[in-house]
Amino acid sequence: MAQIIKHQHKEDFKDVDRGNIFTYLQSNPNGIPDSKAMFIRADGKSFSRGHIFQQARQIAHALRHKLKLAEGDRVAIFSPNSCTYPTLVYAGLGAGVVLVPCNPQYSPEELVHPIKDASVKYIFAHPAVVGNARKALQLAGISKKTEQGVERVWLLDDTDTLATVQDGQEKDARTLIGKEEMEPLVVKDAAERTAFIAYSSGTSGKPKGVMLTHKNMTSVTASMIIALKNDFHSNSTALAVLPFQHIFALAKFIHFGALWGYSTVVLPKFDLELFLGSIQRYKVNLAILVPPIAVLLAKHPLVEKYDLSSITVILSGAAPLSKELGDEVEARIPNARVTQGYGLSETSPTATYMSIEKYRDFKGSCGELMPCIEARLVNDDGKDVGHEQGADGNPGELWLRGPTIMKGYLNNEEATRDCITDDGWFKTGDIAISKGAVLWIVDRKKELIKYKGFQVAPAELEALLLRHPKVADAAVVGIYSEAEATEYPRAYIVPRADAGVDVKDKAQAEQLGKEVRKWVDEQVFNAKRLRGGVIVEAAIEKSPSGKILRRVYKQRHEEEEKKKKGSSKM
């Protein structure tokens, strides 16, 4: 019999069909006035709740009647954070179209996969990346106009208009915003109706399209009310530096923030001075971030120049935060209390959270299960390892089940079957231990590299490396940087016999490593760059069946780091 772990307040969560997520977000349980600022730009311009929701309903009407989008059609958002980004999200949800958030750091080549895989009809792109959007359409062999003669690429900016683009030149703005409004489409079967396709990297190389339904998103949002209400208050101010295209930020700011009523200051990207200055200027209470930003808060001298006393809650996610790093942050910012959560794109994403009060007793954990989720810890033989075992208990792969688990991977039934059992358990690939409903993530069964919250697939970089004219074989692993509290992709390569490189010649090997690293870094977005370096080898470590033994390289790196620490103490 399965040994199921549950939240102590699981009975408080009602597993019901709440319909369209946009309808749910407008339900306003805290009675927030329409005049309250919902999103605030770093320069001070604010956008009220009433204004944003009204524009969303107007754009929803335009999506259906001007752009002729049908229910279920796919629309990509290709943009850094802006205050217009959420408006388009609400509009798409209201119109019943499926939104495909794309990483604004994608090159045109990388953008081709999601727009083709998801059969995207329109791309809403920020002016800074609109050229990449047009180029991606060209590379994908997709016409720049629809069959109705409408431009596929539209500008998405903080202005009140969404303008079309043609031949690389911005035309006179043709607003999509008219007087007509569309009330959110009634979603009768929210468990089946896809709201988002979020691209999440897999070990197979190409990112997989995670299909998240309206019920997935309403369930996780409703669950947050129970789990987060003591820490996230409707009169608080949050800071959004995490990218909206990431489901973590989308769920916390665009969904829960709108429902619960707190204001959110929106930063287009992370810049430490702008980040700190915005906290001071807007007296931010809620800082939602990733461990590498926590490192800066704990150690960077610039922190001392700003008043961060308004911060009361720091929520870390996307990668594990150590107890020690959390303590350092709290020592630097005395009013702040650190906690963390855990989730994946496939879990919509929040699966665990710990209140700041309870986190004092469980530092280093990723929190307790959300009320809508239940869990199992399973060994390689498919048997439960049990729970109530304490922080030194038996580890097992974390399996999760509940209404926030994705519908499946787009166009990939095999991958879906591999990770979701017939009775609904999602195999996370992460290894955990537990004490009751409190979990600690201790390892990762999957081989993904996590760089500052982004997932990097080793197989994708290995495939790229093999395209280099001087590389015969390659392996990529993640090496952990304590200084940055994140993993760096590192490549091990074998030169081709005709490359003219003697592996035993240190100078030649280093030169090839630099050449290959530069070549790769020029072709991939920021998170995939080989910050861990390129090491030239005589052969790649593999099993008899030909599988790359990545653990060998990780162990080698860990041993090298131990020797360095040992020699530095002498």
N, C-alpha and C positions, 0 to 999 in steps of 0.2 A: 504494500500500500504506500502511495506517495506521502512523504512527510512534508506537508504544505506549510509554509510560513505566511502569516497574515499580519496586517496592521491591527493594532489594538482597537482602532476606531473604524474598522472596515465596515461595520454595520451602519455607520453614518453616511456612507456613500450610496447613492441610489443609482443602480445600473439601469438607466432608462434612455430612451431615444429622445434627445433634446432638439432634434431637427437641425436646421442650418446653423452653423457656428456663428454667422453674422447676426442672425436673429437672437441667438443666445447672448452675444456680446452687448446687444442693445437693451437687454432686459434690465440693466441698471439696478442691481440689488441694493446698493448703498445710497440710491437717490442722489447721484452726482449731478449738479446743475450743468446744463448744456454750455454755459459760459466758461466753465473751468478749462484751463489749458490741458490738453491731452498730450501733445508733443511740442517740444521747444527746441528750436535750433540753437546752436552754440552762440550765434550772434544775437540772440535775444528774441527773435521773431517767434511767436507762439501760434499754435493752431488749436482752436477750442474743440471740445467734444462734439458740440452741435454742428460746427462747421465741417468737421471731418466726416461725420456720419452722413450729413446731407450730401456732401460732394460724392461720397461713396455710392449713395443711392442714385445720384445723377449719372455717374460714370457707369454704374451697372446697367442703367437704361441704355446708355450709348454703346456699351459692349454688345448688347443684344440687338439693338435696332440700327446703329450706325456702322458698326464693324461686322454685323451679321453673324456673331458668334452663337453657336447652338449650345445647348446644355451639354456639358461634358467635354467641350473643346478645350484645348490646352493653350495657355498663354504663359510665356516666360517673362520673368523679371530679372533683369541683368543690370544691377546697380549697387553702388555702395549705399550705406544708410542715408536716408533723407526723410523728411517729414511727410513727403508725398508717398513714399513706399507703403506705409500702412494703409493709406487711403485706397491705393490700387488693390491691396490685398482684400480689404473689406468689399470693394466693388466686385472683384472677381468672385468672391464667395457668394455675395448677394445675387450675382447673375447666374450662378450655377456652373461657371467654367472652372477648370482645373488649373491651379497655379503651379508653375515650375520655377522656384527660386534658383538662380544660377550664381555661382561665385563670380563676383566682378573682377577677380584676378585671373580668371581663365583667359588663356590666349585664344585666338580664333579657332585654332586646331582643337583645343580642348572643349570649346563650346559646341563644336559640331555634334559630338555624341549625344548630349542631352536634348538638343533641339530636334535631332533626327529620331532618337529613341522614343521621345514623347510626342512626336508628330506635332510640334509646336506650330501654331498658326500665326501668332504675332509675338514680337519681342518688344518689351518696354525697357528701353536702355537709357542709362544716364549719359549726358553729353560726353563725359570723360571716357566712356567705353563704347560709344555708339559705333565707332569705326570698326571695332572688333566684332560687333554684332553683324554689321553688314558683310564683313569679310567671312564670317562663319557661315552665313547664308550662302554665299558664293561657293565656299569650299564644300558645303553640303549639297550643292546642286539644286537649291531651292530658289525659286524666282523671288525677286524683291517686291513683287506685287501679288495679291491674291487673285483668284479668278474674277472677282468683282472689280479688279483694278485698284484696290486699296493697298497703300504701302504697308509692308509687314513690320517695319521698324518704327517705333514711336519714341520720342524723347520723354524721359521721366525725370522731372526736376522738382525743386521746391517751389516753383511758380504755380499759379493757379491754372495753368494750361498744359496740355499734353500735345506737343507739336509733332507733325510728321516730318520725316527726313527723306530727301530724294537726291540721289547722285552725289552724296557727300555734303550737300549744302542744306542748311536748315531753311525750310520754306516759311512763309508767314504762318504764324501759329493758327492752326485750325482747331479750335477748342472742341473737346469732347463733352464739355460740361454745358448742358442745356437746362431748361427749366423742368423738363420731365424727370421724374424720379421713378425708380423701380424698387418696390419693397422686396426684401430678400425672397428669393425663390423658395417655395415650400419644399423641404426635403423630407420625404415620407419614409425612406429607408436609409437612415444616416449611416448605418453600419456598412452599407455597400457603396455609398456615394463618395467617390474620391474627391477630396478637397485640395490636396497638395501631392506633387511628386517631388520628393526631396532626394537629390542624388548623393548617395553615400558610397564611398569607395569600398571595394571588396578585394579579397585576395586574388581574384581572377584578373585583376588589372583595371578593367573599365568600371567606372562608377555604376552602381545599381540604382534604379529608380524606385525609391521607397514610396509605396502608395499609402497615403494617410487619409482616412475618411473623415467626414464631418463628425461621426460619433467618436472616433479617436480623439479629435481635438476638443470636442465639448466635454468628453469624459476627463481628460487630463486637466482641463481648466476648472471643472467643477470639483475635482479632487484637490486642486490647489487651495480652494476656499477652506477646506478642512485642515490641510497640512500647513499652510503658510499664513493663515489669517492673524496669528499672534505676532508675526514679524513684518509682514507686508501690509501696511495700513493705507487706507484710501486717501489720507491727507499727506502721504509721503511723496518724495520726489526721487525717482530712479535715474540712473545714468546708463544709456545704451551705447556702449562702444563695441559690444559683440556684434558681428554682422547679422543683419536681419535675414539674410539668405540661409543662415544656420537655424535649424528648427528650435534650438535652445533659446536663442534671442526672440524668435518669432512667437514662441509660446509664452514667454515671460512678459514681453513688452507689448506686442501687437495684440495678443489675446487676453492674457490675464490682467495686464495693466488697464486695458480698455474696460473689461468687465468690473474690476474691483475699484477703479477710479483714480489710481495714482498718476501723477504727471511724469513724463519721461523726457529727459534731455537727450537729444540725439546727436551723436558725433559720427561724421562720415567715415572715420578710420581712427585707429589708435595713434595718438601723439601724446607723450607723457605730459608735456606742459599744458596742452589743451585739456587733457583728462583731469589733471589736478586743478587747473584754473576753473573748469566747469563745476567741479565739486564745491570749490570755495564760493564761486559767484552765485550758484543756484541752491546752495546749502543742501546738497544731495544727501539723502538718508540711506538709500539702498544702492549699494555698489555690487553689480553682478558681473563677475569676471572669470578669468581663467588663471591657473597657477603662474604662468610667466609674468602676468601683471602683478600678482601678489608678491613675486620676487622683487619687483621694482618698488612696490610700496614698503617692503621690509628693508631694502638696502640702498636705494638711490638717494644721493644727497639732495636732489631737487625737492624731495618730499618735504623737507624741513622749511621750505620757503612758502608753503601754502597752509591755510587753515582748513584742516580736514575734520574738525571737531564735530561737524554735523552728521558724519557717517555713524550709523548705529548697527547696520547689518551689512556684512560682506558675504555674499554667496558665491562660492567657487564651484565651477563645474567643468565639464568637457574632458577633464583628466584628473587623476588623483592629486589631492593636496595633502602634504604630510602634516602631522601634528606639529612638528618643529617650525615649519614655515608659517602655519597659522598663528602660533604663539609669537613669532617675530613680528608679524603684521599687527597683532593686537598690542604688543609692547610699543610699537611706533605710533599707532593711532588709538589712544587709550579708550575713547568712547565706542570704538567699533568692536563688534563681536562677530567672529568668523564662524561660518558653517559651510557645509557642502552638500551637494546632491549628486545623483548619478542617473544617466539615461543614455539612450541611443536614438538615432533618427527613427529606428524601427519601433521605439516605444513612445513616440510622440512628444517630447522625449522623456519627460520627468518620470522616473521609476522610484527614486528614493529622495528623501529630504529629511533633515533633522532641524528642529527648532533651535534657535540660538541658546535657549535655556538648557535644553537637554544635551546639546552638543558638548557642553562642558564635561560631561561624564563619558563621552564616546569620541574623543578627539581622534582624528585620523580616519574615522569611519566615513562612509559615503552616506550615512543616514539610515533611516528606517523606511520601509516600504510605504509608498503612497497608498491611501485607503482603497483605491480602485484596483490595486495590484496584489497578486499572490505569487509566491516564489517557491522554488525547490533548489537544492544543491545536489548535483548529480555527478557521480564518478564516471570513468571511462566505460564501465560496464553497464551504464544506464541505471544504476542503483542509487537511491538517496543516501547521502552521507549523514543526514540528520542535522538538527539545529539545537538551540539552547546549549551551544558548545563553547561559548566564550571566544575571545579574540585569538586564542591559540588552538582553535578547533580544527577539525578535518576540512580541508578545502574541497570544493566541488564546482563544477560548471554551473553558473547561475542561469536557471530557467525561469521565465516570467510568463504570467498569464493574466489577462484582463482585457477590458474594453479599449485600452490604449495601444494594444499590439497592432501593428500595421496589417493592412489587408493583404499585402504581399509585395513582391518585386515585379515591377512592370516588365512584361515580355520575358519573364524568366521563371517559369513554373518550377524548373528543377531546383534553382536556388531557394525558392520559397519552400518547397517540400523538404529541403535539407535542413532548414532552420525552424520550421513550425511543425509540431507533431499533430497527429490526427485529432488529439483532444485539446489542441490550442496552446500548448506550451511553446514559447519562443526561446530558442537556445542562443543566449547572448554571446557565447564564445569567451566570456570573462570568467575568471576563477575567483570565487569568493569564499569567505567564512562568515559565520553569523552568530549572533546572540539574540535569540528571539527574532524580532523583525528588523534588528539593526545589522547592517552588512558592512563588511570590509572587502574591497576589491584588492586581491593580492597578486594577481598575475593575469595574463591575457592568453587565452587559448589561440585566438586568431593572431595573425602575424602583422596586423596593421601597425603602422607607425603613427603616433599622435604627436604632431608638431603644433603646439599652442592651440589645441582644440580642433585642428584640422586632421582629417584622416588621410594618410598617404599609403597607397598600396605598393609594397615592394615589387610585385610582379609587373606593375605598370612601368616603373623606373627601369627594371631589368630589361623589359622589352625595348625600351628606348635606348638603353646602353648598347644593346646588341646591334643597333642600327649604325653605331659609330664604326667607321672603316678600319679602326685599329683594335677593336675589341672582339675577342673570340668568345668569351663567356663572362657572366657577371652574377653577382649576388648583392642584394641590398638588405640592410638591417637597420633598426633604430638603435642608436646609442644614447644613453641618458646623460643630459647635462645638468649637474646639480646647480650650477650657477644660474641657469635659465629656467630650471624646473620644467624641462620639456625634453622630448626626444628629437634627435637630429638624424636625418637619413644619411647613411654611410654606404658607399659602394666598394665592393671588392671586384676587381676585374682581372681577366687574363688577356694579355695582348695576343693579337694574331701573329702567326709565325712570320708573316711578311711585313710586320709593322716596324722591324728594325729596332726592337727594344729588347735589351738584355735585362731580364727580371732581377738578376743579381747585381746589376749596376744601379746603385742608389740614385744617382743623378738622373739617369734615363727614366727610371721608374717614377720618380717624383715629377719629372717633366710631363710624362704621359698622364699621370694622375691630374695634374693641373689643367692640361689640355682638355681632358675628358670632362672634368668638372665644369669648366667654363662652357663647354659645348652643351652639356645637359642643362645647366642653369639658365642658359639663354632661351631654352625651349619650353620651360615649365613655369607654372605660377609659383609664387613666393614659397609656399609651404613645402613644395617638392624639391627645392634646391638642396644640393648635396652638402649641407653645412657640416656634416660629419667627416667630409673628405672623401678621397678616392684612394684606395690602397691597391697596389699592383701585386698580383699573386701568380704563382706558377700554375695553380689549378684551383678550381672551386670545390669546396668540401660538399660531397653529395652522398646520399645513401645508395645502396646497391640498386634500388629502383630508379635512381636518378633525381630524387628530390633533394633540393638544396637544404643543407643542414644549417639553418640560420642560427640555431642555438649555439653551435660551435663558435661562430663569430661573436655572438653576444658574450659567451663565457670568456673568450680570449680578451675582449675589450675590458670586461670586469676585472680580470686578473691583472691586466696592464695598469688599470687605475689603482688597484690595491698596491702594486709595486711602487707606483709613483708616490702614493701617500706614505708608504713605508719609508722610502728613501728621503722624503722631505722632512721626516721627523728625526732623522739621524743627525 
